[in-house]
């Protein structure tokens, strides 16, 4: 990744966040919680692109323009809303689960076959 890519990425992120800041307060609060949720357990490709987050802002802008409350857009269970968005994507949680299972498997092999 070149310095120009980094600069461009920062410009895009600032423009994205400027869109979030003009949303109604309830939308901003829910967006920030969705963002935290997705950064913790979300899809691996989220770190490379703001596509999913931009799509959420698009949806929120549309909902706000129609006068809907944010929970009318997402539903009351925001975590389930997030899970539905990333369904079928490889997540950071999946990677962590694989790592744990590999470590347990290695440890069990050492116990059952101490020569290795």
Secondary structure, 3 states (H helix, E strand, C coil): CCHHHHHHHHHHHHHHHHHHHCCCHHHHHHHHHHHHHHHHHCEHHHHHCCHHHHHHHHHHHHHHHCCCCHHHHHCCCHHHHHHHHHCCCCEHHHHHHHHHHHHHHHHHHHHHCCCC
